[in-house]
Amino acid sequence: MFSVLKVSLFFVIATAVLGVGNSEHAAAGNINNIGHGGRKLAETPSPESQGFINIDCGSDEDNYIAPTTGIPYKSDKGVIDTGIAKTVMSGTYDYQLLKKLRSFPQGKRNCYTLQPKQGKNNKYLIRARFAYGNYDGKDKGPVFDLYLGVNKWRTVDNTDNSYYEIIHVASRDYIDVCLVNIGQGVPFISALELRHLDSSIYQIQSAGALSLLFSRRDVGRLDSTNSVIRYPGDAYDRLWYPMPSRVEADWIQINNNSTIDASSSESSDQAYRLPAEVMNTAAKTQNASIPLKIYYDVQPGSLSKYYCYFHFAEVEKLEPDQQRELTISLNGKRYLTETVKLDYLNSQTIVQDNLAISDEAWLNFSIKAAPGTQLPPILNAYEFFELKELPIEPTDTDDLEAIMDIKKWYKVRRNWQGDPCVPSNYSWDGLNCNDDNPPRIISLNLSSSNLTGDIATSFSKLELLQSLDLRGNKFTGSIPEALLEQSRNGKLDLRVDANPDVCLYTTCKREKKKKFVTPVIASSIVAVLFLLFIFSALCTFCFFSTLYQTNHMTMPAANLFLAEVNVSILIIFLTVDMVTKSSIKSKNRQYSYSEVVKITNNFKNIIGKGGFGNVYLGKLKDEIQVAVKLLSPSSNQGYKEFRAEAQLLMVVHHRNLVTLVGYCDDGENKALIYEYMANGNLQHHLSVTNPNVLTWNERLCVAVDTAHGLEYLHNGCKPPIIHRDLKPSNILLNENMQAKIADFGLSRAFATESDSHVSTCPAGTLGYVDPEIPTSGNFNKKSDVYSFGIILFELITGRPAIIRGPMRNNHILDWVYPLIERADIQNIVDPRLEGEFNTTSAWKVVEIAMSCALPVAIQRPDMSQVLAELNECLALVLTRGRNQRMTTECRTSSMPHNMFHLVLESEIAPTAR
């Protein structure tokens, strides 16, 4: 009868991979008593020189030496700042490493970050240990997922003194091991160990995969105590368990007390550094006709690949003319064309990699004596691994380094564990990433995070960052120039308001000094003059009063004196006004009138006309086109309005607001220089005379872009800014058809955050004006919301706000409401679209427009709510994937996951009056 060693996967998991049992404790009594005198293949390096990482999770001791191995372990208290240390209540964990654990009741993903000194592109053995020990009194261990970085390692479903081990090539200088809560109990971990391996062993070459240990067995040691051989016997601290005692009768154990000579082995074999205690023993069958067989059950049809390592060394002293020669077969088929010849006391490792089992349910290895030989087959040890692909790419390296620097610099206490972007279900709080491979960070919200100090330059290293919210912190100093440049170029929406000690300018220190010195000098001069005047006036008055009382001065002379006093006071206040009304200082460039003339080529091309006067096409020295708005001397607006617009636009920045490039304040000549919007205004694009009809998706993009800009004016600015004249002609489109709001500078910036303010300067355009304005004169946020609702109806219908008729003019609401009541969406939507629109999103936009255009202001929604609902419409269209532009130009400002409407501002309160 054949002697067959049958080792099922269940048995392996129960007794080898998971069943550590009292292995470490048992090793203490058996490692030095196996009978081989502690011999090993090579000198065992110290754990420190080998680069071991040894973490006792939950331990209350900072450092200690494990008595059975001499390996130094440290507590995880300085490694992770989440989780709760616990003590096991039951189980035979009579060695220190498994008496404590760390559980993670909070957070979906919690991670340990290992930083081996060898760094990236090195091969490591990583082992996670779990000993439940009923620490929580529930008598039932949890089930949770174990991740290596961003990819799932495996599900931990047996936590009763188990371990899971992998071999992995690190792609970066650190390795994240994460525990993920899947709703089946609180994740925990007892210990985490890392060992650096020689790059020539264990055939896994890239970071795109890992080898998951199935089993590792010392075949020749049939030990009923299940003791383990590990470090220092094994230089890599692999755990070698004996074959189970139930097969002892079927095998013949052989051993040799001589030293195995690794120096004569091939270099790759020597690099495996197999323990002498393992290789000095072997098992053989009773005669040459009986093969050694090892079975593993696998999932039929599985696409998994397997790596098998057979470790051989001849331990029997044979006759001079004898040599053991073996063949190895898998599932009845020979996979090695050559035979394996064994030399006395020399070790060799036979590797079979990329074993793909498609139709078989077993890995059936058969080691036989080679044909024509009379010596039975032997085997000293084996290791089986499953190759597991790692399909998900971690976050881009540059982005990762930048965000890690930010985390470290500010000691961020949010749920920032593991990789920032992926898996997307576990991405960091306040952070959004794109779908690139690898993913890139595109938005970051750190508002109200109690951050202090300078604004780190690392923010500017996030090259694809589109929005950055730093509001409500305690930052000081200036903003990095790179961030300011990105904001000015429209690439970054930046909010830094509610940081009172942040300076917005690159010349911060110089300007702060000037801001301080100039007013102080001016006010000091005025104060001194005023005090001198009062003193002299009092003296003079007393003098003339005495003269008058003694009949030396007449009443007309006294009146003349008092008139002179009034004139002097008037001169002083004019002086104060002159000082405070000096030329506007800005972070943007100030141009002279002659420069404006040159920029506009002597005002050659008129491209528009507004309340200020004509708008001219211009070109700067770097060939960038601009729009120059020249203040007309006959304009209804005067210096105060000009100053208000300039001061507002100089500190307000948002991708959906037209950017101020510079200004001219040259005596009577005043101008504002804006970015040039190549595609004109929305009114032109909606006109029936325009042959290029906007698609439905393009209209939706314009609506979302405009909502972004208006929501920022209302809720992002402190104090809020009310546009007061929102209409299609004030919505401009750049070369990418990105919509931006213009002409908001003449609006009132209120001194408080209240929603209303009585304006003494009514504005607005017929058709867009809030119906409550004529009676109340009260412009507020809801007035702009009404105007926006009318614009939405224009986008939907393609009709103007006032529809001209032969007998009378009709408002668009009067025209559209009957169609809405009949649910006639086909006749509501612009017929020029020829039915090419998403009906669900169209109805959604109609509902939003109706809510915005309600006659009672208090019933209208806030723009933040409007924006959120429009983003839902956009998401609905995006999921259909029907328009390429929706995933390119429109995406930059309107994607639902990019809903941070950010701005560079902090000085609006003192300047925007």
SETI-713802 format. One line per 8 residues: number of its first residue (from 1); their letters; for each residue x, y, z of C-alpha. Coordinates in steps of 0.5 Angstrom, whole numbers, plus 500, padded with zeros to 3 digits. Layout:
# residues N
NUM> a> X,Y,Z  ... .
END
This chain:
# residues 913
1> mfsvlkvs> 500,500,500  502,507,498  504,512,504  501,518,502  501,525,506  494,528,505  494,535,507  488,539,505 .
9> lffviata> 487,547,505  483,546,511  488,543,515  493,548,513  489,553,515  487,550,521  494,548,523  499,552,520 .
17> vlgvgnse> 497,559,517  492,560,522  494,555,528  500,558,531  497,556,538  503,556,543  508,556,538  512,562,541 .
25> haaagnin> 512,559,548  513,552,545  519,554,541  522,556,548  522,549,550  524,546,543  529,550,539  535,548,543 .
33> nighggrk> 533,541,544  532,538,537  538,535,537  542,539,532  546,543,537  543,550,534  547,549,527  545,554,522 .
41> laetpspe> 547,555,514  550,561,516  551,566,521  544,569,523  545,577,523  542,581,529  534,583,528  537,590,528 .
49> sqgfinid> 542,589,522  537,585,519  532,591,519  526,587,523  520,591,525  517,588,531  510,591,533  507,589,539 .
57> cgsdedny> 500,592,538  496,595,544  503,593,549  503,598,555  511,597,555  515,601,550  520,596,549  522,589,551 .
65> iapttgip> 526,583,548  522,577,547  526,571,551  525,566,546  527,569,540  531,575,543  527,579,538  526,586,541 .
73> yksdkgvi> 519,589,540  516,596,541  509,598,543  505,601,538  503,607,542  508,612,537  506,608,531  499,609,531 .
81> dtgiaktv> 494,615,534  487,611,533  484,605,537  484,602,544  489,598,547  486,592,550  488,585,554  486,578,552 .
89> msgtydyq> 481,575,558  482,568,556  486,563,551  493,560,553  497,566,551  502,565,556  507,569,552  508,576,552 .
97> llkklrsf> 506,578,545  499,576,545  497,578,551  495,585,549  492,588,542  489,594,539  482,594,537  479,600,533 .
105> pqgkrncy> 471,601,534  472,608,531  473,609,523  472,605,517  479,604,516  485,604,521  492,603,518  499,602,521 .
113> tlqpkqgk> 505,605,517  511,601,516  518,604,514  523,599,513  530,602,513  532,598,506  526,603,503  522,601,496 .
121> nnkylira> 524,596,491  526,591,496  522,584,498  519,584,505  516,578,509  510,581,513  506,578,518  500,580,522 .
129> rfaygnyd> 498,576,528  491,576,531  489,573,538  482,575,540  482,572,547  475,574,548  478,581,550  471,584,549 .
137> gkdkgpvf> 467,579,553  463,577,547  465,570,546  465,571,538  471,574,534  470,579,529  470,578,521  474,584,518 .
145> dlylgvnk> 478,586,512  486,586,512  489,591,507  496,592,504  496,599,502  490,600,497  489,593,496  485,587,500 .
153> wrtvdntd> 490,582,503  485,578,505  478,577,510  480,576,517  475,570,519  479,566,524  482,571,530  483,565,535 .
161> nsyyeiih> 491,565,535  492,566,528  497,569,523  497,571,516  503,572,512  505,575,505  512,576,501  511,583,498 .
169> vasrdyid> 516,588,494  515,595,496  514,600,491  515,606,496  519,607,502  513,605,507  508,600,507  501,601,510 .
177> vclvnigq> 497,595,513  490,597,514  484,594,518  477,595,515  471,595,518  466,591,514  460,591,519  462,584,522 .
185> gvpfisal> 465,586,529  470,591,531  477,590,527  483,588,532  490,586,531  495,583,536  502,584,533  505,586,526 .
193> elrhldss> 512,584,524  516,585,518  523,582,515  527,584,510  529,578,505  534,577,499  532,580,493  534,573,489 .
201> iyqiqsag> 529,569,493  521,568,493  519,569,485  515,575,486  519,581,482  514,587,482  510,591,487  504,589,483 .
209> alsllfsr> 503,583,486  504,579,493  505,572,495  500,569,500  502,564,505  499,557,504  503,553,508  510,552,511 .
217> rdvgrlds> 512,545,513  518,542,516  517,535,513  522,531,517  520,533,524  514,529,526  513,533,532  506,532,536 .
225> tnsviryp> 508,538,540  507,543,534  513,547,536  516,552,531  523,554,529  524,561,528  529,566,529  535,565,531 .
233> gdaydrlw> 534,559,528  531,562,521  535,568,519  529,571,516  524,569,522  520,564,518  515,560,522  517,552,521 .
241> ypmpsrve> 512,548,523  512,540,523  508,535,520  502,533,524  503,527,528  498,523,525  502,522,519  508,519,523 .
249> adwiqinn> 506,512,521  506,513,514  513,516,514  520,514,516  524,520,519  531,521,518  536,526,520  543,528,520 .
257> nstidass> 547,531,526  552,534,521  552,541,519  549,542,512  554,546,508  551,552,504  557,555,502  557,549,496 .
265> sessdqay> 550,551,494  548,555,488  547,563,490  540,563,490  539,557,494  544,559,499  540,566,499  534,562,502 .
273> rlpaevmn> 538,561,508  534,555,511  535,553,518  539,547,520  534,545,524  529,544,518  534,542,513  538,536,517 .
281> taaktqna> 531,532,518  527,529,512  522,524,511  522,519,506  518,513,503  519,506,505  522,504,498  523,507,491 .
289> siplkiyy> 516,505,488  512,509,493  512,516,492  511,522,496  505,526,495  502,532,498  495,535,496  492,542,497 .
297> dvqpgsls> 485,543,495  483,549,491  477,553,488  476,549,481  476,554,476  480,559,480  484,564,476  489,564,482 .
305> kyycyfhf> 497,562,481  501,558,486  508,558,487  511,552,490  518,551,494  521,544,495  527,544,499  532,538,499 .
313> aeveklep> 538,536,502  541,529,502  542,527,510  543,520,509  550,517,508  550,513,502  555,508,498  560,512,494 .
321> dqqrelti> 556,509,487  549,512,490  546,518,489  539,520,490  535,522,484  528,525,484  522,527,479  517,532,481 .
329> slngkryl> 510,531,478  503,536,478  497,533,478  500,527,474  504,531,469  511,532,470  513,539,470  520,539,471 .
337> tetvkldy> 524,536,465  530,534,468  531,530,475  533,533,481  540,530,484  541,531,491  548,531,494  550,530,501 .
345> lnsqtivq> 549,535,506  548,540,500  541,544,500  538,546,494  531,549,493  526,547,487  521,553,485  515,552,481 .
353> dnlaisde> 512,558,480  506,561,476  502,554,477  495,556,474  490,551,476  483,552,472  479,545,472  483,542,477 .
361> awlnfsik> 480,542,484  487,540,487  494,541,487  497,534,487  504,534,488  508,527,487  515,526,488  518,520,486 .
369> aapgtqlp> 525,516,485  527,517,478  526,511,473  532,506,474  534,508,481  533,504,488  533,510,493  526,512,496 .
377> pilnayef> 524,520,495  525,524,500  523,532,502  526,536,508  521,542,507  516,546,503  513,552,502  506,554,498 .
385> felkelpi> 504,561,496  498,564,492  500,569,488  495,575,489  495,581,484  494,588,486  490,591,481  489,598,484 .
393> eptdtddl> 494,604,484  496,608,490  495,615,490  501,619,485  507,619,489  508,627,488  501,628,491  502,623,496 .
401> eaimdikk> 509,626,499  506,633,499  499,631,503  504,627,508  508,633,509  502,637,510  499,631,515  506,631,519 .
409> wykvrrnw> 507,639,519  500,640,522  499,634,526  492,633,522  487,629,527  482,627,522  481,620,519  487,620,515 .
417> qgdpcvps> 489,613,515  492,609,509  492,612,502  489,619,501  485,617,495  484,609,494  480,605,495  475,611,494 .
425> nyswdgln> 470,608,500  476,610,505  479,616,502  481,621,507  476,626,510  475,633,506  479,630,500  477,629,493 .
433> cnddnppr> 481,625,487  480,624,480  479,617,477  486,617,473  491,611,474  494,613,479  489,618,482  491,625,483 .
441> iislnlss> 488,630,489  484,635,486  480,638,492  482,639,499  478,642,505  481,643,511  477,649,514  476,650,521 .
449> snltgdia> 481,644,523  485,649,528  491,649,524  496,654,526  503,657,523  505,659,516  501,656,510  505,650,507 .
457> tsfsklel> 509,650,501  507,643,500  500,645,498  502,648,492  506,641,490  499,638,489  499,640,482  492,638,480 .
465> lqsldlrg> 489,641,486  483,645,483  480,647,490  483,649,497  479,651,503  483,653,509  478,658,512  477,658,519 .
473> nkftgsip> 484,656,522  489,660,525  494,661,520  499,667,520  504,670,515  503,670,507  500,665,502  506,662,498 .
481> ealleqsr> 507,665,491  505,659,487  498,658,490  497,666,489  499,664,482  495,658,481  489,662,484  490,668,479 .
489> ngkldlrv> 491,664,473  484,661,475  487,654,476  485,654,483  479,656,488  482,658,494  479,660,501  483,663,506 .
497> danpdvcl> 478,668,510  477,667,517  484,667,518  485,674,521  493,674,521  494,671,513  497,676,508  494,676,501 .
505> yttckrek> 500,679,498  507,676,496  510,683,498  506,682,505  512,684,509  513,691,505  506,692,504  504,691,512 .
513> kkkfvtpv> 509,696,514  507,701,508  499,700,511  502,701,518  506,707,517  502,711,512  496,711,515  500,712,522 .
521> iassivav> 504,718,519  498,721,516  493,721,522  499,723,526  500,729,522  492,731,522  492,729,529  498,734,530 .
529> lfllfifs> 495,739,526  488,739,529  491,739,536  495,745,534  489,748,531  484,747,537  490,750,541  491,756,537 .
537> alctfcff> 483,757,536  482,757,543  487,762,545  485,766,539  478,765,541  479,767,548  483,773,546  478,776,542 .
545> stlyqtnh> 473,775,547  476,779,552  477,784,547  470,784,545  468,784,552  472,790,553  469,793,547  475,792,543 .
553> mtmpaanl> 472,788,538  466,788,534  461,783,533  462,782,526  469,781,527  468,776,532  463,773,526  469,773,521 .
561> flaevnvs> 473,770,526  468,764,527  468,763,520  475,763,519  475,757,524  470,753,520  474,754,514  480,751,518 .
569> iliifltv> 476,745,520  474,744,513  481,744,511  483,739,516  477,734,514  479,735,507  486,733,508  484,727,512 .
577> dmvtkssi> 479,725,506  485,727,501  490,722,505  484,716,506  482,717,498  489,716,495  490,712,490  488,704,491 .
585> ksknrqys> 493,700,492  492,692,490  496,686,489  494,686,482  498,691,477  496,699,477  497,701,470  498,709,468 .
593> ysevvkit> 493,712,463  498,712,457  499,704,459  492,703,458  492,707,451  498,703,449  494,696,451  488,698,447 .
601> nnfkniig> 492,700,441  489,707,442  482,704,444  481,701,437  476,695,438  470,696,442  467,690,444  462,692,449 .
609> kggfgnvy> 458,697,453  456,698,460  454,702,466  461,705,466  462,706,459  465,703,453  469,696,454  475,695,449 .
617> lgklkdei> 479,689,447  487,690,449  493,686,449  498,686,455  506,685,453  506,678,454  500,678,448  495,676,453 .
625> qvavklls> 488,679,451  484,683,456  478,687,456  479,694,458  473,698,462  474,705,461  470,710,466  466,715,462 .
633> pssnqgyk> 466,722,464  459,722,463  458,715,467  452,715,472  457,712,476  463,716,480  469,715,484  466,712,490 .
641> efraeaql> 463,706,485  469,705,481  473,705,488  468,700,491  468,695,484  476,696,484  477,694,492  472,688,491 .
649> lmvvhhrn> 475,685,485  482,686,488  480,681,493  475,676,490  477,671,486  473,665,484  474,661,477  467,663,476 .
657> lvtlvgyc> 468,670,477  471,674,472  478,676,474  481,683,475  488,683,472  489,690,474  486,698,474  488,705,472 .
665> ddgenkal> 487,710,477  490,716,473  487,723,475  480,723,472  482,717,468  480,711,471  479,704,468  479,696,470 .
673> iyeymang> 482,691,466  479,684,466  481,677,463  478,677,456  472,672,455  473,669,448  466,667,447  462,673,449 .
681> nlqhhlsv> 456,673,453  450,668,455  445,673,452  449,672,445  449,665,445  442,664,447  440,669,441  435,666,436 .
689> tnpnvltw> 440,669,431  446,665,434  447,659,429  451,655,434  446,653,439  448,651,446  447,643,447  443,641,453 .
697> nerlcvav> 449,639,457  452,646,455  447,649,458  447,645,464  454,647,465  453,654,464  448,654,470  452,650,474 .
705> dtahgley> 458,655,473  454,661,474  451,658,481  458,656,483  460,664,482  453,666,485  454,662,491  461,664,493 .
713> lhngckpp> 459,671,492  453,670,497  456,665,502  464,665,501  465,672,502  465,676,508  461,680,508  456,677,503 .
721> iihrdlkp> 456,680,496  449,682,492  450,682,485  443,686,484  443,686,476  444,678,474  442,677,467  445,673,461 .
729> snillnen> 449,679,458  453,679,465  455,672,464  461,671,460  464,665,457  471,663,456  475,659,450  473,653,454 .
737> mqakiadf> 465,655,455  466,656,462  461,661,465  464,667,469  459,672,472  461,679,471  459,686,473  458,684,480 .
745> glsrafat> 463,690,483  457,695,483  453,691,488  453,692,495  458,689,500  454,689,506  457,690,513  454,684,516 .
753> esdshvst> 452,677,514  445,679,514  440,677,508  438,684,507  440,691,507  436,697,505  439,700,498  439,707,497 .
761> cpagtlgy> 441,705,490  436,701,486  439,697,480  437,691,476  434,690,469  427,689,467  425,682,467  430,680,472 .
769> vdpeipts> 428,684,478  425,681,484  418,683,484  418,685,491  424,690,490  419,696,487  415,696,494  421,694,499 .
777> gnfnkksd> 427,697,495  430,691,499  436,688,495  438,681,498  441,674,497  434,672,495  433,678,490  439,675,486 .
785> vysfgiil> 436,668,487  430,670,483  434,673,477  438,666,477  431,663,476  429,667,470  436,665,467  435,658,468 .
793> felitgrp> 428,659,465  432,662,459  437,656,459  431,651,459  427,655,453  431,659,449  427,665,450  428,672,453 .
801> aiirgpmr> 426,674,460  421,679,456  418,676,450  416,681,445  409,681,442  405,684,437  400,687,442  404,687,449 .
809> nnhildwv> 410,684,452  410,678,456  414,675,462  417,669,461  414,666,467  407,668,464  409,664,458  412,658,461 .
817> yplierad> 407,656,467  401,654,463  406,649,460  409,646,466  402,645,469  400,641,463  407,637,464  409,639,457 .
825> iqnivdpr> 416,638,457  417,638,450  414,644,448  418,648,454  425,646,452  428,650,447  425,647,440  432,648,437 .
833> legefntt> 435,642,441  430,638,437  429,633,443  436,632,444  436,633,452  435,628,458  428,629,460  429,627,467 .
841> sawkvvei> 435,633,468  430,638,464  424,637,469  429,637,475  432,644,472  425,646,471  423,645,478  429,649,481 .
849> amscalpv> 428,655,476  421,655,479  423,655,486  428,660,485  423,665,481  417,664,487  414,671,488  415,671,496 .
857> aiqrpdms> 423,672,497  423,668,504  420,662,500  426,662,495  432,657,497  439,659,498  444,659,493  448,653,496 .
865> qvlaelne> 441,649,496  440,651,488  448,649,487  447,642,490  441,640,486  444,643,480  450,638,481  445,632,482 .
873> clalvltr> 442,634,475  449,634,472  451,628,476  445,625,472  447,627,465  455,625,467  452,618,469  449,617,462 .
881> grnqrmtt> 456,619,459  453,622,453  457,628,452  465,628,452  465,636,454  461,634,460  468,630,462  473,635,460 .
889> ecrtssmp> 471,643,460  465,642,464  468,638,469  473,643,472  468,647,475  462,643,475  463,636,477  459,634,483 .
897> hnmfhlvl> 465,631,487  468,638,486  463,642,490  468,647,494  467,654,491  473,657,494  476,664,494  482,668,496 .
905> eseiapta> 479,673,500  480,676,507  480,683,507  473,684,504  470,686,511  475,693,511  475,695,504  468,692,501 .
913> r> 463,698,503 .
END
